[in-house]
């Protein structure tokens, strides 16, 4: 099966009350870990590359790794550019064979964001590629994306109709309280559970999400910065020499609630990094004599597979949806 666009994925996700997992990839082991899990659960998946990943691995290597995954696994896979900073980067990815690109114009004025997004949309649509845009701005740090908390702002529901209609984008990333990175919230922004001692973040702005759904009914919504900073992997890291105190993510129950709404795509990156790092740190502590990368990368890859299976089952709800999406692909 060839790489597909996200259109059929999002249609089925919206109808079925689930979301598609968009997992960031940087190397072979991460691609393998994600797609092994998705194939085992017969789930579609979006593999996405940030500008940082393209600098690290080279876009062509990433494209071929993802195409190799298609030869091994019979599931719907879309290849997506995450946080494309400009027209040139988006065009390069489209020319390289990506089936979806995100142009992140959230740091521009409303008018500039529309104009720059529209330019990307026109080129993408002419090459049968879909475009994700962003309105509102998330705080946090992820690769080349860094936004201070005081500069972040929620998406304004009253702007979405004009933005979507004028840009022609195919999906919209919104800001309702998620954040990039493993340290999404300061301790001052959270409430510490008196029984567990765990920091609990403020609830996502589901009121804003509901209003956006009313403004653009049926339109695919995307959540960035949606890692939960899985505590089990944070613990493994800390128990094996790491220092990740007070790392706080988005509660999975809130993400599952979002997945049952118009949110059709949920981005997960930091949790993958934590799972990989946990496996590597744990292995080196148990086997300090090892130096073969295959020995220590394999446990990290296995933890990624476990993590993605958990996300598909408990957060995204996309298990078993691959056949229905495959049946729709030719229509889109």
C-alpha positions in Angstrom: 0.0 0.0 0.0 1.4 3.4 -0.9 1.7 6.4 1.5 -1.7 8.0 1.8 -3.0 11.5 2.6 -4.8 12.0 6.0 -8.2 12.8 4.4 -9.6 9.3 4.7 -8.1 8.8 8.1 -9.7 12.0 9.4 -13.1 11.2 7.9 -13.2 7.8 9.6 -11.8 9.3 12.9 -14.5 12.0 13.0 -17.3 9.5 12.3 -16.0 6.9 14.8 -15.1 9.2 17.7 -11.4 8.4 17.7 -8.2 10.2 16.7 -5.2 9.2 14.6 -1.8 9.2 16.4 0.8 11.4 14.8 4.2 10.2 16.1 7.4 12.0 15.5 10.2 9.9 13.9 14.0 10.5 13.8 15.6 7.2 13.1 15.0 3.6 12.1 14.3 2.2 15.6 11.6 4.8 16.2 9.9 4.0 12.9 10.0 0.3 13.6 8.7 0.7 17.2 5.7 2.7 16.1 4.7 0.8 13.0 5.1 -2.6 14.8 2.6 -1.5 17.4 0.2 0.0 14.8 0.3 -3.2 12.6 -0.3 -5.4 15.6 -3.4 -3.4 16.5 -4.5 -2.8 12.9 -4.4 0.9 13.4 -3.6 3.7 11.0 -0.7 5.9 11.9 0.8 9.3 10.9 4.6 9.4 10.9 5.8 12.9 11.1 9.1 14.6 10.8 10.0 18.0 12.3 12.5 20.4 10.8 14.9 19.2 13.4 14.5 15.6 12.4 15.1 16.5 8.8 18.4 18.2 9.8 19.4 15.3 11.9 18.6 12.4 9.6 18.2 14.0 6.2 14.7 14.0 4.6 15.5 11.3 2.0 16.6 8.9 4.7 13.4 9.4 6.6 11.2 9.0 3.5 12.8 5.7 2.6 12.6 4.5 6.2 8.8 5.2 6.2 8.4 3.6 2.8 10.2 0.5 4.1 7.7 0.3 6.9 5.0 0.1 4.3 6.6 -2.9 2.7 6.7 -4.7 6.1 3.3 -3.5 7.5 -0.1 -3.5 5.7 -1.6 -0.5 7.4 -2.5 3.0 6.3 0.5 5.4 6.9 0.7 9.1 6.1 4.0 10.9 6.1 3.7 14.4 7.5 5.9 17.5 8.0 5.5 18.7 11.6 5.9 22.5 12.2 7.0 23.5 8.7 8.6 27.0 9.4 8.3 28.4 5.8 7.1 27.8 2.3 10.5 26.5 1.1 10.5 23.7 3.8 7.0 22.7 2.9 7.7 22.7 -0.8 10.8 20.6 -0.2 8.9 18.0 1.7 6.1 17.9 -0.9 8.7 17.3 -3.6 10.3 14.6 -1.5 7.1 12.6 -1.3 5.4 13.7 1.9 1.6 13.3 1.7 0.8 16.0 4.3 2.6 19.1 5.5 2.0 21.5 8.4 2.8 25.1 7.9 3.2 26.8 11.3 2.3 30.5 10.8 1.0 30.9 14.4 3.7 33.4 15.3 2.6 35.8 12.5 -0.3 38.2 12.6 -3.7 36.8 11.7 -3.5 38.3 8.2 0.1 37.2 7.6 -0.8 33.7 8.8 -3.6 33.5 6.2 -1.5 34.8 3.4 1.5 32.5 4.0 -0.7 29.4 4.7 -2.6 30.0 1.5 0.6 30.0 -0.5 1.6 26.6 0.9 -1.9 25.3 0.3 -1.9 26.3 -3.3 1.3 24.4 -4.0 0.4 21.4 -1.9 -3.1 20.9 -3.5 -1.6 21.2 -6.9 0.6 18.2 -6.0 -2.2 16.1 -4.3 -0.9 16.9 -0.7 -2.9 18.1 2.2 -2.1 20.9 4.6 -2.4 21.4 8.3 -2.4 25.0 9.6 -2.2 26.5 13.1 -4.2 29.2 14.7 -3.3 30.1 18.2 0.1 29.4 19.7 1.3 26.7 22.2 3.9 27.3 24.8 6.9 25.0 25.3 10.0 23.7 23.5 10.2 21.1 20.7 13.2 21.0 18.3 13.3 24.4 16.6 10.0 25.5 18.1 10.3 27.5 21.3 7.5 29.7 22.7 7.6 31.4 26.1 4.5 30.9 28.2 3.7 34.6 28.2 3.6 34.7 24.4 1.3 31.7 24.0 -2.3 32.3 23.4 -5.5 30.3 22.9 -7.2 29.9 19.6 -10.0 32.5 19.1 -13.1 30.6 17.9 -14.4 33.7 16.2 -11.5 33.6 13.8 -11.6 30.0 12.6 -14.2 30.3 9.9 -12.4 33.2 8.2 -9.1 31.5 8.5 -10.2 28.1 7.2 -12.2 29.6 4.3 -9.4 32.0 3.2 -6.5 29.6 3.5 -8.2 26.4 2.1 -6.3 24.3 4.7 -7.4 20.7 5.3 -7.0 20.5 9.1 -6.4 23.0 11.9 -4.1 22.8 14.9 -5.6 24.7 17.8 -4.3 25.9 21.2 -6.5 24.9 24.1 -3.9 24.4 26.8 -1.5 21.7 25.5 2.2 22.5 25.4 5.3 21.2 23.8 8.1 19.2 25.5 8.4 17.2 28.7 8.2 20.2 31.0 4.9 21.5 29.8 3.9 23.4 33.0 5.7 25.0 35.9 4.9 23.7 39.4 3.1 27.0 40.0 0.6 26.3 37.2 -0.2 22.8 38.6 -1.9 21.4 41.7 0.0 18.8 43.7 -2.2 15.8 44.5 -2.1 15.4 48.3 -2.3 11.6 48.2 0.2 10.8 45.4 2.3 13.9 45.5 2.1 14.1 41.7 1.7 17.5 40.0 -1.6 17.8 38.1 -1.9 20.4 35.3 -4.8 22.6 34.6 -7.6 21.1 32.5 -7.7 21.7 28.8 -10.1 24.4 27.5 -12.8 22.1 26.3 -15.1 25.1 26.1 -12.9 26.6 23.4 -12.8 23.3 21.5 -16.6 23.0 21.7 -17.1 26.5 20.3 -14.6 25.8 17.5 -16.6 22.7 16.6 -19.7 24.8 16.3 -18.0 27.3 14.0 -16.5 24.7 11.6 -18.6 21.5 12.1 -17.0 18.3 10.8 -13.6 20.0 10.2 -10.6 18.0 11.4 -9.0 19.5 14.5 -5.4 18.8 15.6 -3.8 18.8 19.1 -0.1 19.5 19.3 2.0 19.1 22.5 -0.2 16.1 23.6 2.4 13.8 25.2 1.4 12.7 28.7 5.0 12.5 29.9 4.4 8.8 30.9 5.3 8.6 34.6 6.5 5.0 34.3 9.2 6.0 31.8 10.1 9.1 33.8 10.6 6.8 36.8 12.8 4.4 34.9 15.0 7.2 33.6 15.3 8.7 37.1 16.0 5.3 38.7 18.9 4.9 36.2 20.7 8.1 36.6 18.4 10.6 34.9 17.1 13.9 36.3 13.5 14.6 35.2 11.9 15.9 38.3 8.5 17.5 38.0 8.1 16.6 34.3 4.3 17.1 33.7 2.2 16.1 30.7 -1.4 16.2 29.5 -3.6 13.6 31.4 -4.6 10.8 29.1 -8.3 11.0 30.2 -8.4 14.5 28.8 -6.8 13.4 25.5 -9.3 10.6 25.2 -12.1 13.1 25.7 -10.7 15.3 23.0 -10.4 12.3 20.7 -14.1 11.6 20.9 -14.8 15.2 19.6 -13.7 16.8 16.4 -10.0 16.2 17.3 -8.9 13.8 14.6 -5.1 14.0 15.1 -3.1 14.0 18.3 0.6 14.6 18.2 3.0 12.6 20.4 6.7 13.2 20.5 8.1 13.6 24.0 6.6 10.3 25.2 8.5 8.5 22.5 11.8 10.2 23.5 11.1 9.2 27.1 10.4 5.6 26.2 13.5 5.3 24.1 15.7 6.9 26.7 14.2 4.7 29.5 15.1 1.6 27.6 18.7 2.7 26.9 19.4 4.0 30.4 18.0 0.8 32.0 20.0 -1.3 29.6 23.3 0.5 30.3 22.8 0.3 34.1 22.2 -3.5 33.8 24.9 -4.1 31.2 27.7 -1.4 31.6 30.0 -3.7 29.5 27.8 -3.4 26.4 28.9 -1.2 23.5 27.0 -2.7 20.5 24.2 -0.2 19.5 21.9 -3.1 18.7 22.1 -4.2 22.3 20.9 -0.9 23.8 18.7 0.4 21.0 16.5 -2.7 20.9 15.1 -2.2 24.5 14.3 1.4 23.6 12.5 0.3 20.5 10.6 -2.3 22.5 9.4 0.4 25.0 8.3 2.6 22.1 6.2 -0.3 20.8 4.6 -0.8 24.2 3.9 2.9 24.5 2.3 3.2 21.1 0.1 0.2 21.7 -1.1 1.8 24.9 -1.8 5.1 23.2 -3.8 3.5 20.4 -5.9 1.5 22.8 -6.4 3.8 25.7 -6.0 7.4 24.3 -6.6 7.4 20.6 -9.2 4.7 20.3 -8.0 3.8 16.7 -7.5 0.1 17.2 -9.0 -2.0 14.3 -9.9 1.0 12.2 -7.3 0.4 9.4 -9.6 -1.7 7.1 -12.3 1.0 7.0 -9.7 3.6 6.1 -8.1 1.5 3.4 -11.6 1.1 1.8 -11.9 4.9 1.6 -8.5 5.7 0.3 -9.3 5.6 -3.4 -12.1 8.1 -2.9 -9.7 10.7 -1.6 
